[in-house]
Amino acid sequence: MLARLRNMFRVPDLRNKILFTLLIVGAYRVGAHLPVPFVQFSAIKALQTATKNSGVVGFLNLFSGGAITNIAIFFLGIMPYITASIIMQLLGVVIPKLEEWQNEGQTGQKKITQWTRYLTVALALVQSTGFVFALHAGNGGLFGLNASLPANVDFIPHFDAPRAALIVLTWTAGTALVMWLGELITQRGIGNGMSILIFASVVSRLPSEGGAIYGQGSKFQFFTILLIGVAMIVGIVFVESGQRRIPVQFAKRVVGRRMYGGQSTFIPLKVNQSGVIPVIFASSILAFPALIASALGNNGHGIQAWINNNLVQNQSWFYILFYTILIIFFAYFYTAIAFNPQQQADIIRKQGGFIPGIRPGPPTERYLAKTLNRITLPGSLFLATIAIAPLLVFALWNISQFPFGGTALLITVGVALETMQQIDSQLMMRNYEGFLT
């Protein structure tokens, strides 16, 4: 293991990428702890004590790495970008222009990325405005009806328009900076930038959440949950590595005096083709109603109470059932976007290949679509099981801490495996042994 770690730093190019990624992650973590101006620090401490990582605050705090309860400049974190990406992918199915861009390759992807950035800034501006008034309203806004904060807490004393505008501008600029940092990692670092930032945020919360479980439950419950977590990690690694290999045979052809083709290869279809994206998307969708309820405030008392009881309390049966349905839906949806059977069948046909026993063209397309649908079902059920299993255990033992254990494990293990695969590919190119070999 130590020899393989040394191999990572023997290659100058790979070493620079890793150090650059660590530098960007460090800057992101610093921004998650720098509070915006004009906030009351004593109220921040009361918030950190009262929320206990529960409800929508707990979810947003998970993805922001504690920036929510610190009321930091990276308060919104990566969530506006995730939301914008979801919207753009959904619109790509119904808007012909976006679908045309998706088929243009790299040029079209640049256009989609640019519009995703614009939408991210717009969402950050709207969400920042809502959060400023929610923080000014204290426990009647963002933190729901059941939050145990002191009465009449005002996180922004002497609230007025210039102060509110400065905080909104700071949070919006912070979101744009986070988006830029993620893109820097993707371009000049190692791994997917947005995934790395989410990974850093989630990992930074694991020690405190584990300590909260230990403090709230018994030692037996703590070690039982720990064993369940280890078993879940093993299961995630096993399923993430699972593939269905579709054999492809290429016919021989003569070009001039040389013969080409005749070799066999395969198309690797992963059991979990969509990775952790469905869980992130489903969690983001479930956060929307809570944000809407917080915007309504006291004007939507009945709606806010229903949302708090069914969509914010993640141990309710309605929440668990709805969460499961969303994960399965987004698993199929994202898989359909990531792998196009028609396009793959055309590529195989144009290269003179065929799947043994399957005719080229539409029969190959139908075969690939059928196979993909069959392996996506167990993959989506696995994702849903990993995501809701901790919720069921915590509900059984009445433990309110660490409510996003399954989501956190899926993200950390999934991103770690993806990053290790990229490091492995870099090492194998230079005849070094990788981590996964």
C-alpha positions in Angstrom: 0.0 0.0 0.0 2.8 2.4 0.9 4.6 1.5 -2.3 1.5 2.4 -4.3 1.2 5.7 -2.5 4.8 6.4 -3.4 4.0 5.6 -7.0 1.4 8.4 -7.0 4.0 11.0 -6.1 6.7 9.6 -8.4 4.9 10.9 -11.5 5.3 14.7 -11.6 2.1 15.3 -13.6 0.0 13.1 -11.3 1.6 14.6 -8.2 0.8 18.1 -9.3 -2.8 17.1 -10.0 -3.2 15.6 -6.6 -1.6 18.5 -4.8 -3.7 21.0 -6.8 -6.9 19.1 -5.9 -5.9 19.1 -2.2 -5.2 22.9 -2.4 -8.6 23.6 -3.9 -10.4 21.4 -1.3 -8.5 23.3 1.4 -9.7 26.6 0.1 -13.2 25.3 -0.1 -13.1 24.1 3.5 -11.8 27.5 4.6 -14.7 29.2 2.9 -17.2 26.9 4.7 -16.1 28.4 8.0 -15.8 32.1 7.3 -19.1 33.7 8.3 -20.7 36.5 6.3 -20.8 40.0 7.8 -23.5 41.3 10.1 -24.5 37.9 11.6 -24.8 37.4 15.3 -22.3 34.8 16.5 -24.1 33.9 19.7 -27.2 33.0 17.5 -24.9 30.9 15.3 -23.8 28.8 18.3 -27.4 28.4 19.3 -28.3 27.2 15.8 -25.4 24.6 15.9 -26.7 23.3 19.2 -30.4 23.3 18.3 -30.5 21.8 14.8 -28.6 18.6 15.6 -28.2 17.9 11.9 -32.0 17.2 11.5 -34.4 18.0 8.7 -33.6 20.3 5.8 -30.9 22.0 7.8 -29.2 18.7 8.3 -29.4 17.8 4.6 -28.1 21.1 3.4 -25.4 21.1 6.1 -24.3 17.7 4.8 -23.6 19.0 1.3 -22.1 22.3 2.5 -19.8 20.7 5.0 -21.1 22.7 7.9 -21.4 26.0 6.0 -25.1 26.2 6.8 -24.8 26.3 10.6 -21.7 28.5 10.3 -23.7 30.9 8.1 -20.5 31.0 6.0 -19.7 32.7 2.6 -20.2 29.2 1.0 -23.6 29.0 2.7 -25.4 27.5 -0.3 -22.4 25.3 -1.2 -22.8 23.1 -4.3 -26.6 22.7 -4.1 -27.6 25.5 -6.6 -25.3 23.9 -9.2 -26.8 20.4 -8.6 -30.3 21.9 -8.9 -29.4 23.7 -12.1 -27.9 20.5 -13.6 -31.1 18.6 -12.7 -33.2 21.3 -14.4 -31.0 21.4 -17.5 -31.1 17.6 -17.9 -34.9 17.5 -17.5 -35.3 20.3 -20.0 -33.0 18.5 -22.4 -35.8 15.9 -22.9 -38.5 18.3 -23.8 -36.7 21.3 -25.4 -35.5 20.5 -29.0 -32.7 23.1 -28.9 -31.1 21.5 -25.8 -31.5 18.1 -27.3 -29.7 19.4 -30.4 -26.9 20.7 -28.3 -26.6 17.4 -26.6 -26.1 15.7 -30.0 -23.4 18.3 -31.0 -20.7 16.7 -28.9 -18.2 18.9 -27.2 -19.4 22.1 -28.8 -23.0 21.6 -27.6 -21.8 20.5 -24.2 -20.0 23.8 -23.8 -23.2 25.7 -24.5 -25.1 23.6 -22.0 -22.4 24.1 -19.4 -22.6 27.9 -19.9 -26.4 28.0 -19.5 -26.0 25.8 -16.4 -23.7 28.4 -14.9 -26.2 31.2 -15.7 -29.0 29.2 -14.1 -26.8 28.4 -11.1 -26.2 32.1 -10.4 -29.9 32.9 -10.8 -30.9 30.1 -8.4 -28.3 31.2 -5.9 -29.6 34.8 -6.1 -33.2 33.6 -5.4 -32.2 31.2 -2.7 -29.9 33.7 -1.0 -32.8 36.2 -0.8 -35.1 33.7 0.7 -32.5 32.5 3.3 -31.7 36.1 4.3 -35.3 36.7 5.3 -35.6 33.2 6.9 -32.6 33.9 9.1 -34.0 37.3 10.0 -37.3 35.6 11.0 -35.4 33.2 13.3 -37.1 29.9 14.2 -40.2 30.8 12.3 -38.5 30.5 8.9 -35.8 28.1 7.8 -35.8 25.8 10.8 -39.4 24.9 10.9 -42.1 24.8 13.6 -40.4 22.2 15.8 -36.9 23.8 16.0 -35.7 24.3 19.6 -34.1 27.6 19.0 -34.7 30.4 21.6 -37.7 32.5 20.9 -37.4 35.6 18.6 -33.9 34.8 17.4 -32.6 37.3 14.9 -29.4 36.1 13.2 -29.0 39.5 11.5 -29.3 42.3 14.0 -30.2 45.8 12.7 -31.6 44.2 9.6 -32.0 46.6 6.7 -31.9 46.6 2.8 -28.1 47.4 2.4 -27.1 44.6 4.8 -29.5 42.1 3.3 -28.2 43.0 -0.2 -24.6 42.6 0.8 -25.3 39.1 2.4 -27.2 38.0 -0.7 -24.4 39.2 -3.0 -21.8 37.4 -0.8 -23.7 34.1 -0.9 -24.3 34.4 -4.7 -20.6 35.2 -5.3 -19.7 32.3 -3.0 -21.8 29.9 -5.0 -20.1 31.1 -8.2 -16.7 30.6 -6.6 -17.6 27.1 -5.5 -18.7 26.3 -9.1 -15.4 27.7 -10.4 -13.4 25.7 -7.9 -15.1 22.5 -8.9 -14.4 23.2 -12.6 -10.8 23.9 -11.8 -10.5 20.4 -10.2 -12.1 18.8 -13.2 -9.7 20.6 -15.6 -6.4 20.6 -13.7 -6.9 18.2 -10.8 -7.9 14.6 -10.4 -11.5 13.3 -10.4 -14.8 15.1 -11.0 -14.6 18.5 -9.3 -18.2 18.8 -8.1 -18.0 15.2 -6.8 -14.8 15.9 -5.0 -16.2 19.0 -3.3 -19.3 17.0 -2.2 -17.0 14.2 -1.0 -15.0 16.7 1.1 -18.1 18.2 2.6 -19.6 14.8 3.6 -16.3 13.4 5.0 -15.8 16.5 7.1 -19.2 15.8 8.8 -18.7 12.1 9.5 -16.6 12.4 12.8 -19.1 14.7 14.5 -22.1 12.7 13.3 -20.5 9.5 14.5 -19.8 11.1 17.9 -23.5 12.3 18.0 -24.7 8.7 17.6 -22.3 7.5 20.3 -23.6 10.2 22.6 -27.3 9.6 22.0 -27.5 5.8 21.8 -25.9 3.0 23.8 -22.6 1.4 23.0 -24.3 -1.7 21.6 -26.3 0.5 19.2 -23.2 2.4 18.2 -21.1 -0.6 17.3 -24.1 -2.3 15.6 -24.5 0.8 13.4 -20.8 0.7 12.8 -20.9 -2.9 11.6 -23.9 -2.1 9.4 -21.9 0.8 7.9 -18.9 -1.6 7.2 -21.3 -4.1 5.5 -22.8 -1.3 3.5 -19.4 -0.2 2.3 -18.5 -3.7 1.2 -21.8 -4.0 -0.6 -21.3 -0.6 -2.4 -17.8 -1.6 -3.6 -19.1 -5.0 -4.8 -22.0 -3.5 -6.7 -20.1 -0.6 -8.1 -17.6 -3.0 -9.6 -20.3 -5.3 -11.1 -20.6 -5.3 -14.9 -22.6 -7.1 -17.5 -20.2 -7.6 -20.5 -21.9 -7.7 -23.9 -19.6 -9.5 -26.4 -19.0 -7.8 -29.7 -17.4 -9.5 -32.7 -15.9 -7.5 -35.6 -15.9 -9.0 -39.0 -12.7 -9.2 -41.1 -12.3 -6.8 -44.0 -9.5 -6.3 -46.5 -8.2 -2.8 -47.2 -5.6 -2.8 -50.0 -3.3 -5.6 -49.1 -4.0 -5.7 -45.4 -6.7 -7.4 -43.4 -8.4 -5.6 -40.6 -10.8 -6.7 -37.9 -11.7 -10.1 -36.7 -11.1 -9.3 -33.0 -13.5 -9.7 -30.2 -14.3 -7.2 -27.5 -17.1 -6.4 -25.1 -19.3 -3.5 -24.0 -19.2 -3.1 -20.1 -22.6 -2.2 -18.8 -22.3 -1.4 -15.0 -25.0 -2.7 -12.7 -25.2 0.8 -11.2 -24.7 2.8 -14.4 -25.8 6.1 -12.8 -23.5 6.0 -9.7 -24.6 8.2 -6.8 -26.4 10.7 -9.0 -29.9 9.4 -8.3 -29.5 9.7 -4.5 -28.2 13.3 -4.8 -31.0 14.2 -7.2 -33.7 12.6 -5.0 -32.3 14.3 -1.9 -32.3 17.7 -3.7 -35.9 17.2 -4.9 -37.0 16.5 -1.3 -35.3 19.6 -0.1 -37.4 21.8 -2.3 -40.7 21.6 -0.3 -38.9 22.5 2.9 -37.4 25.6 1.3 -40.8 26.6 -0.1 -42.3 26.1 3.4 -39.6 28.3 4.9 -40.3 31.0 2.3 -44.0 30.9 3.2 -43.2 31.4 6.9 -46.2 32.0 9.2 -48.4 32.7 6.1 -48.4 29.0 5.2 -48.8 27.5 8.7 -50.8 24.5 7.6 -48.6 23.7 4.5 -45.5 24.2 6.6 -46.8 21.8 9.3 -47.6 19.1 6.7 -44.2 19.5 5.0 -42.4 19.4 8.4 -44.2 16.2 9.4 -43.9 14.3 6.1 -41.0 15.7 4.0 -38.6 17.1 6.6 -38.9 14.4 9.2 -36.9 11.8 7.4 -38.0 9.0 9.7 -41.6 9.2 8.5 -42.9 6.4 6.3 -44.1 8.9 3.7 -40.6 10.4 3.4 -39.0 6.9 3.1 -41.5 5.7 0.5 -41.2 8.9 -1.6 -37.4 8.9 -1.3 -37.3 5.3 -2.6 -39.5 6.1 -5.6 -37.4 9.1 -6.5 -34.2 7.2 -6.3 -35.5 4.4 -8.6 -36.9 7.0 -11.1 -33.7 9.0 -11.3 -31.7 5.8 -11.7 -33.6 5.0 -14.8 -33.7 8.6 -16.0 -30.0 9.2 -15.6 -29.1 5.8 -17.1 -31.2 6.7 -20.2 -29.2 9.9 -20.6 -25.8 8.4 -20.0 -26.2 5.4 -22.3 -28.0 5.6 -25.6 -28.7 2.2 -27.1 -29.5 3.6 -30.6 -26.3 5.5 -30.7 -24.3 2.5 -29.5 -25.9 0.2 -32.0 -25.1 2.6 -34.8 -21.4 2.8 -33.7 -21.2 -1.0 -33.7 -22.8 -1.3 -37.1 -20.6 1.4 -38.7 -17.4 -0.2 -37.4 -18.4 -3.6 -38.9 -19.2 -5.2 -35.6 -22.1 -7.3 -34.3 -23.3 -9.0 -31.1 -23.2 -12.8 -31.6 -26.7 -14.1 -32.3 -28.2 -10.5 -32.7 -28.6 -8.8 -36.1 -27.1 -5.3 -36.5 -29.3 -2.3 -36.4 -32.6 -2.1 -34.7 -32.4 -5.7 -33.2 -29.1 -4.7 -31.6 -30.7 -1.5 -30.2 -33.6 -3.4 -28.7 -31.2 -6.0 -27.2 -29.0 -3.3 -25.6 -32.1 -1.5 -24.2 -33.6 -4.6 -22.8 -30.3 -5.7 -21.1 -29.8 -2.2 -19.7 -33.3 -2.1 -18.3 -32.9 -5.5 -16.7 -29.7 -4.6 -14.9 -30.8 -1.1 -13.9 -33.6 -2.4 -11.8 -31.4 -4.3 -9.2 -29.0 -1.3 -9.3 -31.7 1.2 -8.5 -33.1 -1.1 -5.7 -29.6 -1.4 -4.3 -29.2 2.4 -4.2 -32.6 2.7 -2.5 -31.8 0.0 0.0 -28.5 1.6 1.0 -30.1 5.1 1.2 -33.1 4.1 3.4 -31.5 1.3 5.5 -30.0 3.7 8.1 -33.3 5.6 8.2 -35.1 2.5 9.2 -32.5 1.6 11.8 -32.6 5.1 13.3 -36.4 5.1 13.3 -36.4 1.7 15.1 -34.0 2.9 17.8 -35.4 6.5 17.9 -32.0 8.0 17.1 -32.3 11.4 15.4 -28.6 11.9 14.7 -26.7 11.1 11.5 -29.9 11.0 9.4 -28.2 10.8 6.0 -25.9 7.8 6.7 -26.8 5.9 3.5 -26.4 9.0 1.3 -23.1 9.9 2.9 -21.7 6.4 2.5 -22.9 6.2 -1.2 -21.2 9.5 -2.0 -18.0 8.9 -0.1 -17.4 5.3 -1.4 -18.7 6.1 -5.0 -16.5 9.2 -5.4 -13.5 7.5 -3.8 -13.8 4.5 -6.2 -14.2 6.9 -9.2 -11.1 8.9 -8.2 -9.0 5.8 -7.5 -9.9 4.5 -10.9 -8.7 7.7 -12.5 -5.4 7.5 -10.5 -5.1 3.9 -11.5 -5.4 4.7 -15.2 -2.7 7.4 -14.8 -0.4 4.9 -13.1 -1.0 2.1 -15.6 -0.1 4.5 -18.5 3.3 4.8 -16.9 3.7 1.1 -16.1 3.0 1.5 -12.4 0.8 -0.8 -10.3 -2.4 0.9 -9.2 -4.6 0.6 -6.2 -7.3 -1.5 -7.8 -5.1 -4.0 -9.6 
